[in-house]
Amino acid sequence: MEQLLEILQEIKGGVDFTTEEGLIDNEILDSFDIISIVGELEDAFDIEITPVDIVPENFNSARALWEMVQRLREE
Protein backbone atom coordinates (compact mmCIF):
# COMPACT_ATOMS: atom_id res chain seq x y z
CA MET A 1 0.00 0.00 0.00
CA GLU A 2 2.89 2.36 0.77
CA GLN A 3 4.23 1.96 -2.77
CA LEU A 4 0.76 2.74 -4.16
CA LEU A 5 0.53 5.92 -2.07
CA GLU A 6 3.96 7.01 -3.31
CA ILE A 7 2.87 6.49 -6.93
CA LEU A 8 -0.30 8.48 -6.37
CA GLN A 9 1.62 11.35 -4.75
CA GLU A 10 4.06 11.46 -7.66
CA ILE A 11 1.19 11.72 -10.14
CA LYS A 12 -1.07 14.06 -8.17
CA GLY A 13 0.69 15.71 -5.24
CA GLY A 14 -1.21 17.65 -2.62
CA VAL A 15 -4.05 15.14 -2.25
CA ASP A 16 -4.58 13.21 0.99
CA PHE A 17 -4.91 9.79 -0.60
CA THR A 18 -5.15 8.08 2.79
CA THR A 19 -8.56 9.64 3.51
CA GLU A 20 -10.02 10.78 0.17
CA GLU A 21 -12.93 8.58 -0.94
CA GLY A 22 -14.08 10.51 -4.03
CA LEU A 23 -11.09 10.79 -6.33
CA ILE A 24 -13.30 10.34 -9.40
CA ASP A 25 -16.65 11.55 -8.06
CA ASN A 26 -15.10 14.82 -6.82
CA GLU A 27 -13.07 15.22 -10.04
CA ILE A 28 -9.72 15.15 -8.21
CA LEU A 29 -8.30 12.79 -10.82
CA ASP A 30 -8.72 13.54 -14.52
CA SER A 31 -8.40 11.14 -17.44
CA PHE A 32 -4.68 11.87 -17.87
CA ASP A 33 -4.08 11.09 -14.17
CA ILE A 34 -5.92 7.79 -14.54
CA ILE A 35 -3.90 6.75 -17.60
CA SER A 36 -0.69 7.64 -15.72
CA ILE A 37 -1.81 5.66 -12.66
CA VAL A 38 -2.68 2.63 -14.81
CA GLY A 39 0.76 2.62 -16.42
CA GLU A 40 2.59 3.07 -13.13
CA LEU A 41 0.59 0.36 -11.37
CA GLU A 42 1.10 -2.10 -14.21
CA ASP A 43 4.86 -1.55 -14.07
CA ALA A 44 5.20 -1.48 -10.28
CA PHE A 45 3.03 -4.50 -9.52
CA ASP A 46 3.43 -6.55 -12.72
CA ILE A 47 -0.30 -6.58 -13.44
CA GLU A 48 -2.50 -5.85 -16.46
CA ILE A 49 -5.31 -3.36 -15.94
CA THR A 50 -7.87 -3.84 -18.70
CA PRO A 51 -10.58 -1.37 -19.76
CA VAL A 52 -13.06 -3.45 -17.74
CA ASP A 53 -11.10 -2.52 -14.59
CA ILE A 54 -11.05 1.21 -15.36
CA VAL A 55 -14.28 2.14 -13.61
CA PRO A 56 -14.92 4.77 -10.91
CA GLU A 57 -15.41 2.13 -8.22
CA ASN A 58 -11.77 1.02 -8.64
CA PHE A 59 -10.32 4.55 -8.73
CA ASN A 60 -12.33 6.53 -6.16
CA SER A 61 -9.88 5.89 -3.31
CA ALA A 62 -6.43 4.52 -2.63
CA ARG A 63 -8.08 1.64 -0.77
CA ALA A 64 -10.17 0.75 -3.85
CA LEU A 65 -7.08 0.95 -6.04
CA TRP A 66 -5.16 -1.28 -3.64
CA GLU A 67 -8.00 -3.85 -3.62
CA MET A 68 -7.95 -3.88 -7.44
CA VAL A 69 -4.16 -4.35 -7.47
CA GLN A 70 -4.39 -7.22 -5.00
CA ARG A 71 -7.15 -8.89 -7.02
CA LEU A 72 -5.21 -8.56 -10.28
CA ARG A 73 -2.05 -9.92 -8.70
CA GLU A 74 -3.93 -13.07 -7.70
CA GLU A 75 -5.30 -13.67 -11.22
N, C-alpha and C positions, 0 to 999 in steps of 0.2 A: 504494500500500500504506500509505503514511503516513496518508492521509486515513481509510482503513479503521481503522487502529489508533486514531486519535483518536476515531472514532465509537464503537468498542468500549469505550474508556476512559470516555467520557461515559455510556454505558449501564451499564457494570459496572466501576467503578473498583476498583483493588486487585488486579487479575488481570494476570499477566504473559502477555499475548497473544502475545508474540513467541516464547515457548517452549512454551506449553500446547498439548497435542495431544488433550485429552479434555474439551473444553468441555461436550459433551453427555453423554458416557459417565460423567464424574465429577460430573455434576449441578451444574456451575458456572453454567451458563445455565439459567434456567427458561423456561416457555412465554411469560411476559410479556416477558422479555429478547429472545427470538427474534422476537416480533412487533415489538418496538421496533427491533431490528436490521434486519428486513425493510423497514420503513417508511423508516428512515434511509438504507439502501443504495439503495432505489428512488429517493429524492429526490436523493441525492448523485451517483449515477452514471447517472441517467436510464435505469434498467432496470426490467423487470417480473419479479418473483420469484413464480412460480406455486406452488401447493401441491405440484406434482411436485418442485420444487427444494428444498422444506423437508423435508430428510431429514438424519439425523445426520452422514452422510458430508460434507455441505456445510457443517456448522456446528461440527464438532469442533475446528477450529483456525482461526486467522486466515489461514493459508496456504490452507486449503480454501475459506474464504469468498472470498478474493481470486481463486482459480481460478474459482469460480462467477461472480463479478462479471465477470471478463475474458471468460468464455464467453458470458454473457448480453449483454455489450456488443457482441460480434461478430455476434450473431443479428439 
